[in-house]
Amino acid sequence: IHLVLLPADPVSRLFHEATDAHSQELQEVGSTLCDDRGRPKVKSIKDADTDRTTDRGGFLHVVSVRVAQACRPCDDTDVPSRALRSAITHPTLQGAWTLATSIADANVYFTKADKKLRERLRPRWNRDGAALTVEEEAAEKEKSKRLEECMRLDSRTFLRVGYQQIPEVLGPGVHANWFFALPRFLNEDMLSDADAFEVGLLKYPELPPEPEGANKKLLDLLMRACYSRRDELDTRHRGTIMLAKKVNQMRTAIALTRRQIEEQEERSNIYSSQIDVLLQLYREIEATSPGDATRESIQEFEEKKELEEAEIRERDEKRTKINEAEAEFNEELSKGKKAMAEDDDRIRERDENFVQNVKSLIEDDEASIRKAFVLHCAARFRLNDLFDVLLDLVPANERKAAINEVDFCGCTPLFTAAQSVPDNIGQANEQYDFVEKVLKL
């Protein structure tokens, strides 16, 4: 029996770091069931821990249990149950833990024949696209059946020892059940196999079947439309960001150039005024008292005035070019906006045709929005408008049920949207808005 004990440390917030340092399994258990101080955060454990002793004690996790083949009849839970009970109640661990956890493991009850069967079957990822043979298909079914049986046996083992099942982590299919125990659970005698069988296991609700026939056609139609629309939206988003960046850069450059021209013009006006005053003064002096020095000064200031006038003409040319560039840019911007508007019209027309195709499948082929799970599809891609259109096609008295419907993967539209992975900030905002809308519905 492999156990991991994490001592109590209610002050630091290193519990998740400690579980992560050990293994992926312990990291998953620790982060799912406890906060960063090791205190339980799931309702089932918190409800059982009425005096909150788990907040102050150690954390014990059963990593694995292995029993020799000779001591393990394939349908008897007695040896693993007694071994596990003895381990976690060992005097060495007395008072060392206040919360124990584990995950059911089918390997505890696998026989040599089961292991040979697993080794004989080719992994699914190593089939090179080849279909299963009749023998392989039969063996796959046998393996799945045996896996489920062994998972139930190990789950019953934990119930016998005194553990309780954690309902918050139930999953679809052949799912490994999670269990927890508090020290007081072990004060009672160990259950018999029959008693544990009577206690039973919580089961994940049976999932609806995958769409078939007209419903599959409807789902396939939606999938193609959603991929196309998502790609268009992402392309539009990138284009909009690039355009906004270009507009901002252009307008900033134009504004900066104009401000520079205005500042130069202001300084030039002051300088020109000074030159005019000095020229007037020297000309008056030349008129009354001619001299070489005065004429040289007049010539110098006349040259400076010519240079200033040349700079004024240069600034005027620059201003004209800036105005022309701005006009050209605004024209290009208008063309871009017009093209986007035309693109929107094209998409709107295509959407109308798409809605007609959906209605045709519903009316002519008796497809169902709910049974095809197309709301989940729209939610996955966070397509608000499409989601609303599809929801409108559901009878008013069924809409609330449709919004909360669990699909063949065990997800609701809200969960599907929340689990989708945004690629950028724009998509993250989309996701937030979409989830907020569905919550209000």
C-alpha positions in Angstrom: 0.0 0.0 0.0 1.4 3.3 -1.1 0.3 6.3 1.1 1.2 10.0 1.0 0.9 12.0 4.2 1.1 15.8 4.0 1.5 17.3 7.6 -0.8 20.0 8.8 0.3 23.5 8.0 -2.6 25.9 8.5 -0.5 29.1 8.2 1.3 28.8 4.9 -0.4 28.5 1.5 1.9 25.8 0.1 -0.5 22.9 0.0 -1.0 23.0 -3.8 2.7 23.4 -4.4 3.3 20.3 -2.2 0.8 18.2 -4.0 2.0 19.4 -7.4 5.6 18.5 -6.5 4.5 14.9 -5.7 2.5 13.7 -8.7 -0.1 14.6 -11.3 -2.7 12.6 -9.4 -2.1 14.2 -6.1 -2.0 17.7 -7.7 -5.4 17.0 -9.3 -6.9 15.7 -6.0 -5.4 18.5 -3.9 -6.5 21.3 -6.3 -10.0 19.9 -6.8 -10.9 19.1 -3.2 -8.9 21.6 -1.1 -7.8 25.2 -1.0 -4.2 26.3 -0.9 -4.0 25.7 2.9 -5.3 22.1 2.5 -8.8 22.9 3.8 -11.7 21.1 2.1 -13.7 23.2 -0.4 -16.2 20.7 -1.8 -19.7 20.6 -0.2 -19.8 16.8 0.6 -16.6 16.9 2.7 -17.4 20.3 4.4 -20.9 19.0 5.3 -19.4 15.8 6.9 -16.7 17.7 8.8 -19.1 19.5 11.2 -16.4 20.4 13.7 -14.0 21.5 11.0 -11.2 19.3 12.2 -9.9 19.0 8.7 -8.8 22.6 8.8 -6.2 21.8 11.4 -4.9 18.3 10.5 -2.8 16.4 8.0 -3.8 15.1 4.6 -3.5 11.4 3.7 -3.9 10.1 0.2 -3.9 6.4 -0.9 -1.9 6.3 -4.1 -2.1 2.6 -4.8 -3.0 -0.8 -3.3 -1.4 -4.0 -4.8 -2.3 -7.5 -3.6 -0.5 -10.7 -4.6 -2.4 -12.8 -7.1 -2.5 -15.8 -4.7 -4.3 -13.6 -2.0 -6.8 -12.1 -4.4 -9.8 -13.9 -5.7 -11.0 -11.8 -8.6 -14.5 -11.1 -7.1 -13.6 -10.9 -3.4 -13.0 -7.5 -1.7 -12.0 -8.9 1.6 -8.2 -8.9 1.5 -7.8 -5.3 -0.1 -10.4 -4.0 2.4 -8.7 -5.4 5.5 -5.2 -4.4 4.3 -6.3 -0.8 3.6 -8.2 -0.5 6.9 -5.1 -1.8 8.8 -2.8 0.7 6.9 -4.8 3.9 7.5 -5.5 3.0 11.2 -1.9 2.0 11.9 -0.6 3.5 15.2 2.1 5.3 13.2 -0.6 7.4 11.5 -2.8 7.8 14.7 -3.7 11.5 14.9 -1.5 12.4 11.9 -4.3 13.0 9.5 -7.8 14.5 9.6 -8.7 14.0 5.9 -8.0 10.9 3.8 -8.7 10.6 0.1 -8.3 8.1 -2.7 -9.4 7.3 -6.3 -10.8 3.9 -7.2 -8.3 1.8 -9.2 -9.3 -1.1 -11.3 -5.7 -2.5 -11.3 -6.2 -3.7 -7.7 -8.5 -6.4 -9.0 -6.9 -7.1 -12.4 -5.9 -10.7 -12.8 -3.0 -12.0 -15.0 -5.6 -12.9 -17.6 -6.9 -9.3 -17.6 -3.4 -7.9 -18.1 -2.7 -10.3 -20.9 -5.9 -9.1 -22.6 -4.8 -5.5 -22.3 -1.4 -6.2 -23.7 -2.9 -8.2 -26.6 -5.1 -5.4 -27.9 -3.5 -2.7 -30.0 -3.8 0.8 -28.5 -6.4 2.9 -30.4 -3.7 5.5 -31.2 -1.6 2.8 -32.9 -4.1 1.3 -35.4 -3.0 3.4 -38.4 -6.7 4.0 -39.2 -7.4 0.3 -39.5 -10.8 -0.9 -38.3 -11.2 -3.4 -35.5 -11.4 -7.0 -36.4 -14.3 -9.1 -35.1 -12.0 -10.7 -32.5 -10.6 -7.3 -31.5 -14.1 -5.8 -31.2 -15.2 -8.7 -28.9 -12.0 -8.3 -26.9 -12.6 -4.6 -26.5 -16.0 -5.2 -25.2 -14.7 -7.8 -22.8 -12.0 -5.5 -21.6 -14.4 -2.6 -21.1 -16.8 -4.9 -19.1 -14.0 -6.2 -17.0 -12.7 -2.7 -16.4 -16.1 -1.6 -15.1 -16.4 -4.7 -12.9 -12.9 -4.1 -11.3 -13.7 -0.4 -10.8 -16.9 -1.3 -9.0 -15.0 -3.8 -6.8 -12.4 -1.3 -5.8 -15.1 1.3 -5.1 -16.8 -1.2 -2.9 -13.5 -1.7 -1.1 -13.4 1.9 0.0 -17.0 1.8 1.1 -16.2 -1.3 3.3 -13.2 0.5 4.9 -15.4 3.5 5.9 -14.8 5.9 3.1 -17.6 8.0 1.5 -18.0 8.8 -2.2 -17.4 12.3 -3.4 -20.3 13.2 -5.6 -18.9 16.5 -6.9 -16.4 14.7 -9.2 -18.7 12.1 -10.8 -18.1 11.8 -14.5 -19.7 10.0 -17.5 -18.7 6.6 -18.7 -16.4 4.2 -16.8 -15.3 6.8 -14.4 -12.9 6.4 -11.4 -14.9 7.2 -8.3 -13.3 9.5 -5.7 -13.6 8.8 -2.0 -12.8 10.6 1.3 -12.7 9.6 5.0 -12.6 11.4 8.3 -11.0 9.7 11.3 -14.4 9.3 13.0 -15.7 7.3 10.0 -13.3 4.5 11.1 -14.6 4.2 14.6 -17.3 1.9 13.2 -16.8 -1.8 12.3 -15.8 -2.4 8.7 -18.7 -3.2 6.4 -19.2 -6.6 4.9 -19.1 -6.9 1.2 -22.9 -7.4 1.1 -23.5 -4.3 3.3 -21.2 -2.2 1.0 -23.1 -3.5 -2.0 -26.3 -2.3 -0.3 -24.9 1.1 0.3 -24.3 1.3 -3.4 -22.4 3.9 -5.5 -23.6 7.2 -6.8 -23.8 7.2 -10.6 -23.5 9.9 -13.1 -26.8 10.5 -14.8 -27.2 8.5 -18.0 -26.3 10.7 -20.9 -28.5 11.1 -24.0 -27.4 9.3 -27.2 -25.4 11.1 -29.9 -27.5 12.6 -32.6 -28.6 10.3 -35.5 -30.4 10.7 -38.8 -31.9 14.2 -39.3 -30.5 15.4 -35.9 -27.0 14.4 -37.0 -27.5 16.3 -40.3 -28.6 19.3 -38.3 -25.6 19.1 -36.0 -23.2 18.6 -38.9 -24.7 21.7 -40.6 -24.2 23.7 -37.4 -20.7 22.5 -37.0 -19.7 23.7 -40.5 -21.5 27.0 -40.0 -19.9 27.6 -36.6 -16.3 26.8 -37.8 -16.9 29.2 -40.8 -18.4 31.9 -38.6 -15.7 31.6 -35.9 -13.0 31.9 -38.6 -14.7 34.9 -40.1 -15.1 36.6 -36.7 -11.5 36.0 -35.8 -10.3 37.3 -39.2 -12.5 40.4 -38.7 -11.2 40.8 -35.2 -7.6 40.7 -36.4 -8.4 43.1 -39.3 -10.2 45.5 -37.0 -7.3 45.6 -34.6 -4.8 46.2 -37.4 -7.0 48.9 -38.9 -7.5 50.6 -35.6 -3.7 50.5 -35.0 -3.1 51.9 -38.5 -5.7 54.6 -38.0 -4.3 55.6 -34.6 -0.7 55.7 -36.0 -1.8 57.8 -39.0 -3.8 60.2 -37.0 -1.1 60.5 -34.4 1.5 61.2 -37.1 -0.7 63.8 -38.8 -1.5 65.5 -35.5 2.2 65.6 -34.5 3.3 67.0 -37.9 0.6 69.7 -37.7 1.6 70.6 -34.2 5.3 70.9 -35.3 4.2 73.1 -38.2 2.2 75.3 -35.9 5.1 75.6 -33.4 7.5 76.4 -36.2 5.0 79.0 -37.6 4.6 80.6 -34.2 8.4 81.0 -33.8 8.8 82.1 -37.4 6.2 84.9 -37.0 8.0 86.2 -34.0 11.3 86.1 -35.8 9.9 87.7 -38.9 8.4 90.5 -36.9 11.8 91.1 -35.3 13.5 91.2 -38.7 10.9 93.6 -40.1 11.4 95.9 -37.1 15.2 95.9 -37.5 15.0 96.3 -41.3 12.7 99.3 -40.8 15.1 100.8 -38.3 18.2 100.3 -40.5 16.4 101.7 -43.5 15.5 104.8 -41.6 19.1 105.2 -40.4 20.3 104.7 -44.0 18.0 107.4 -45.2 19.4 110.0 -42.7 23.0 108.8 -42.3 24.1 106.5 -45.1 27.1 104.2 -44.4 28.6 100.8 -45.3 27.8 99.2 -42.0 24.2 100.2 -42.2 23.9 98.8 -45.8 25.6 95.6 -44.8 23.1 95.2 -41.9 20.2 95.9 -44.2 21.5 93.3 -46.7 22.0 90.7 -43.9 18.4 91.1 -42.6 17.0 91.0 -46.2 18.7 87.7 -46.7 17.3 86.4 -43.4 13.9 87.5 -44.5 14.2 85.6 -47.8 15.2 82.5 -45.8 12.2 82.9 -43.6 9.9 83.3 -46.6 11.4 80.1 -48.1 10.7 78.2 -44.9 7.1 79.5 -44.9 6.7 78.2 -48.5 8.2 74.8 -47.3 5.8 74.7 -44.4 2.9 75.5 -46.7 3.9 72.6 -49.0 4.2 70.3 -46.0 0.8 71.3 -44.8 -0.7 70.7 -48.2 0.9 67.2 -48.4 -0.4 66.4 -44.9 -3.9 67.5 -45.9 -3.7 65.4 -49.1 -2.4 62.4 -47.2 -5.3 62.7 -44.6 -7.9 63.0 -47.4 -6.4 60.0 -49.2 -6.4 58.0 -45.9 -10.0 59.0 -45.1 -11.0 57.9 -48.6 -9.3 54.5 -48.0 -10.9 54.2 -44.6 -14.3 54.9 -46.2 -13.7 52.2 -48.8 -12.7 49.8 -46.1 -15.8 50.5 -44.0 -17.9 50.1 -47.2 -16.3 46.8 -47.9 -17.0 45.6 -44.3 -20.6 46.7 -44.6 -20.9 44.8 -47.9 -19.3 41.8 -46.2 -21.9 42.1 -43.4 -24.7 42.2 -45.9 -23.3 39.0 -47.5 -23.0 37.3 -44.2 -26.5 38.4 -43.3 -27.9 36.9 -46.5 -26.0 33.7 -46.0 -27.3 33.5 -42.4 -30.9 33.9 -43.7 -30.3 31.0 -46.1 -28.7 29.0 -43.3 -31.7 29.6 -41.0 -34.0 28.4 -43.8 -31.9 25.2 -44.1 -32.3 24.7 -40.4 -36.0 25.3 -40.5 -36.3 22.9 -43.4 -34.5 20.1 -41.5 -36.9 20.7 -38.5 -40.1 21.0 -40.5 -39.4 18.4 -43.3 -37.1 15.9 -41.6 -38.4 16.3 -38.0 -34.9 17.3 -36.7 -34.9 18.7 -33.2 -32.8 21.7 -31.9 -32.7 20.0 -28.5 -31.9 16.4 -29.7 -29.2 17.7 -32.1 -27.6 19.7 -29.3 -26.9 22.6 -31.6 -27.2 25.2 -28.8 -24.1 23.5 -27.3 -22.4 23.9 -30.6 -23.1 27.6 -30.8 -22.1 28.0 -27.2 -18.8 26.3 -27.8 -17.9 28.9 -30.4 -19.5 31.8 -28.4 -21.7 32.8 -31.3 -24.3 35.0 -29.7 -26.5 35.8 -32.7 -26.6 32.2 -33.8 -27.5 31.0 -30.3 -30.4 33.4 -30.2 -31.7 32.3 -33.6 -31.6 28.7 -32.6 -33.2 29.3 -29.3 -36.0 31.1 -31.0 -36.7 27.9 -33.0 -37.3 26.0 -29.7 -40.9 26.1 -28.5 -41.3 28.7 -25.8 -42.3 26.2 -23.1 -39.1 24.2 -23.8 -36.5 27.0 -23.9 -35.5 26.9 -20.2 -35.0 23.1 -20.4 -33.0 23.5 -23.7 -30.7 26.1 -22.1 -30.0 23.6 -19.2 -29.9 20.5 -21.4 -27.0 18.0 -20.9 -25.6 16.7 -24.1 -24.0 13.4 -24.9 -20.7 14.6 -23.5 -22.3 15.5 -20.2 -22.2 19.3 -20.7 -24.7 22.1 -20.7 -24.5 25.1 -23.1 -23.3 27.3 -20.2 -20.5 24.8 -19.2 -19.5 24.4 -22.9 -19.1 28.1 -23.3 -17.2 28.5 -20.0 -14.8 25.7 -21.0 -14.1 27.0 -24.4 -10.6 28.4 -24.7 -10.3 32.0 -26.0 -7.3 32.8 -28.3 -7.1 36.5 -27.5 -8.5 39.3 -25.3 -11.3 40.0 -27.7 -12.5 36.3 -27.5 -12.1 36.4 -23.7 -14.5 39.4 -23.6 -16.8 37.5 -26.0 -16.8 34.5 -23.6 -17.6 36.7 -20.6 -20.5 38.4 -22.4 -21.8 35.0 -23.7 -21.7 33.3 -20.3 -23.3 36.4 -18.6 -26.1 36.2 -21.2 -26.8 32.5 -20.7 -26.8 32.9 -16.9 -29.5 35.6 -17.2 -31.6 33.3 -19.4 
